[in-house]
């Protein structure tokens, strides 16, 4: 299931968008963004809402309290091309090649038809789907200094006598973000768990520094009247992507 199941990552995806904006110079640590008191008419009359209303937030606070509006505004700065290229650089939209059969590539559509709505919703983890292994691999790159390390499950094959039949060498790490951006994300994601307003407080462990990000993605269900798929108002996939020890 770690390589075959796909889910909308929800807010666990927000740190990737913030990393891309920092790398592009389109956001800066400590910058304050107005979060519209919880309701933002972003495009074509469609409303983006936060779970709790906020006014001005720093970008750090935006991750800590998980503001959809703040990340939507960041995503709009990036635009479809930067978003698509950056998301794919982290390995989303392709198989990890870890070695398990039936691996999914996830769901990441071509950017050509991306509307303003898609740009904003992708920025808080909707309108795409990922496997748990893709998400874990991406988080490793976020916090390990900025290097994408492709996962492997098999180091080597040997016969019954212990003779080496085949060896699976690791791929060279690929830099996707700078060490400075990775350090900022590591520190901020620890605050998601440790800050009194952080959404990840239940992930805290006594005596251990833990970092990470919560996510809540709405499930799809069949509309009994039309027979078509619709977004459920009550059913969600709740997730947490984290790392420890954070230091």
C-alpha positions in Angstrom: 0.0 0.0 0.0 3.0 2.3 0.5 3.6 2.3 -3.2 0.2 1.4 -4.7 -2.3 3.6 -2.8 -2.6 7.2 -3.7 -4.2 10.0 -1.7 -4.5 13.8 -1.8 -1.7 14.9 0.5 -3.7 17.9 1.8 -1.7 20.2 4.1 1.3 17.8 4.3 2.1 19.2 0.9 2.4 22.8 2.0 6.1 22.7 3.0 7.1 21.8 -0.6 5.3 24.9 -1.9 7.0 27.1 0.7 10.4 25.6 -0.2 9.9 26.4 -3.9 8.9 30.0 -3.1 11.9 30.5 -0.8 14.2 29.1 -3.5 12.7 31.3 -6.2 13.0 34.4 -4.0 9.3 34.8 -4.0 8.9 34.6 -0.2 11.4 35.4 2.6 11.6 34.3 6.2 9.6 36.5 8.5 7.5 38.0 5.6 3.9 38.8 6.6 0.9 37.9 4.4 -2.7 38.9 5.0 -4.9 35.9 5.4 -8.2 37.6 4.8 -9.7 36.8 8.2 -10.3 33.2 7.1 -12.2 33.7 3.8 -10.5 34.6 0.4 -12.3 35.0 -2.9 -9.4 33.9 -4.9 -10.8 33.6 -8.4 -14.1 33.5 -10.4 -16.1 33.9 -7.2 -14.7 30.7 -5.6 -14.0 31.0 -1.9 -10.9 29.6 -0.1 -11.3 29.2 3.6 -9.1 28.5 6.6 -10.2 26.3 9.5 -9.7 29.2 11.8 -9.7 32.9 10.7 -6.4 34.8 10.7 -5.3 38.3 9.8 -1.6 39.0 9.1 0.6 35.9 9.5 4.3 35.4 8.9 5.1 32.6 6.5 6.4 30.6 9.4 3.0 31.1 11.2 1.2 30.1 8.0 2.8 26.7 8.2 2.4 26.3 11.9 -1.4 27.0 11.8 -1.8 25.5 8.3 -3.3 28.4 6.5 -4.8 27.5 3.1 -5.1 31.1 2.2 -1.4 32.0 2.9 -0.2 29.0 0.8 -2.7 29.7 -1.9 -1.2 33.2 -2.2 2.3 31.8 -2.2 1.4 29.3 -5.0 -0.1 32.1 -7.1 3.2 33.9 -6.9 5.0 30.8 -8.2 2.6 30.1 -11.1 1.9 26.9 -13.0 5.4 26.4 -14.6 7.4 26.9 -11.4 5.0 24.8 -9.4 5.0 21.9 -11.9 8.8 21.9 -12.3 9.4 22.1 -8.6 6.9 19.5 -7.6 8.4 17.1 -10.1 11.9 17.8 -8.9 10.9 16.3 -5.5 9.8 13.1 -7.3 6.1 13.5 -7.5 4.4 12.4 -10.6 6.8 9.5 -11.2 7.6 6.2 -9.6 10.3 6.1 -7.0 11.8 2.9 -8.5 12.2 1.5 -5.0 11.8 -2.1 -6.2 8.2 -3.1 -5.2 5.9 -4.3 -7.9 2.8 -2.4 -9.0 4.1 1.0 -7.9 2.0 4.0 -8.8 3.3 7.2 -10.2 0.7 9.2 -8.3 -1.6 11.7 -10.1 -0.1 14.9 -11.3 -1.7 16.3 -14.5 0.1 18.2 -17.2 0.3 21.9 -16.3 -0.9 23.2 -19.7 -4.6 23.3 -18.6 -3.9 24.4 -15.0 -6.4 27.1 -14.2 -6.0 29.7 -11.5 -8.1 27.4 -9.3 -5.7 24.5 -9.8 -2.6 26.6 -9.0 -4.2 27.7 -5.7 -5.6 24.3 -4.7 -2.4 22.4 -5.6 -0.6 24.8 -3.2 -2.4 23.3 -0.2 -2.4 19.7 -1.4 -5.5 19.2 -3.5 -5.9 18.4 -7.2 -3.1 15.9 -7.1 -2.4 12.6 -5.4 0.8 10.9 -4.1 1.9 7.6 -2.6 3.0 7.4 1.0 6.5 6.5 -0.2 6.7 9.5 -2.5 5.7 11.7 0.4 8.3 10.2 2.7 11.0 10.5 0.1 10.0 14.2 -0.5 10.1 15.0 3.2 13.6 13.4 3.5 14.8 15.9 0.9 13.0 18.8 2.7 14.9 18.3 5.9 18.2 16.4 5.1 19.9 19.4 3.7 18.0 19.6 0.4 19.1 16.3 -1.3 16.7 14.0 -3.0 17.7 10.4 -2.2 15.9 7.8 -4.2 14.8 4.9 -1.9 15.9 1.3 -2.4 14.5 -1.7 -0.7 17.0 -4.3 -2.0 20.8 -3.9 -1.5 21.8 -7.1 -3.2 20.8 -10.6 -4.3 22.9 -13.6 -3.2 22.5 -17.3 -3.8 22.2 -20.1 -1.2 26.0 -20.2 -0.9 26.3 -16.4 -0.2 27.7 -15.6 -3.6 26.7 -12.2 -5.0 24.3 -12.4 -7.9 23.4 -8.8 -8.4 24.0 -5.6 -6.5 21.7 -2.5 -6.6 23.9 0.5 -6.2 22.4 3.7 -4.8 21.6 6.6 -7.1 23.6 9.7 -6.6 21.7 12.3 -4.5 20.1 15.2 -6.4 20.0 18.6 -4.9 16.5 20.1 -5.0 16.7 22.9 -2.5 19.5 24.7 -0.7 20.9 23.8 2.7 19.6 27.2 4.0 16.0 26.5 2.9 16.2 23.0 4.3 17.4 24.3 7.6 14.5 26.9 7.7 12.0 24.2 7.0 13.4 21.8 9.6 13.2 24.6 12.3 9.7 25.6 11.2 8.3 22.1 11.1 9.5 21.5 14.6 7.4 24.5 15.6 4.4 22.8 14.0 4.7 20.2 16.7 6.0 22.3 19.6 4.1 25.6 19.2 0.9 26.0 21.2 -0.9 26.9 18.0 0.7 24.2 15.9 -1.5 21.6 14.2 0.9 18.8 15.0 1.0 19.0 18.8 -0.2 15.4 19.3 3.0 14.2 17.6 5.3 15.6 20.3 7.4 13.1 22.2 8.9 13.8 25.6 12.7 14.2 25.4 12.8 14.0 21.6 12.6 16.8 19.0 10.0 16.0 16.4 9.1 17.9 13.3 6.3 17.4 10.7 3.1 18.6 9.2 -0.5 17.5 9.5 -2.8 17.0 6.5 -6.6 16.6 6.1 -7.8 15.7 2.6 -11.5 15.3 1.8 -12.6 12.0 0.4 -14.7 11.5 -2.7 -18.0 9.7 -2.6 -20.8 8.9 -5.0 -23.7 11.3 -5.1 -26.8 9.2 -4.6 -28.9 11.4 -6.8 -26.6 11.8 -9.8 -24.3 8.8 -9.5 -21.3 11.1 -10.0 -18.3 11.5 -7.7 -18.4 14.4 -5.3 -16.3 15.7 -2.5 -17.5 14.5 0.8 -18.5 17.0 3.5 -17.8 14.6 6.3 -15.2 12.0 5.3 -11.5 12.8 5.2 -8.1 11.2 5.1 -6.0 12.5 8.0 -2.3 12.2 7.8 1.0 13.3 9.4 4.4 13.4 7.7 7.2 13.8 10.2 10.8 13.2 11.1 12.7 12.5 14.3 15.1 13.3 15.9 14.8 16.7 14.3 18.3 17.7 15.3 
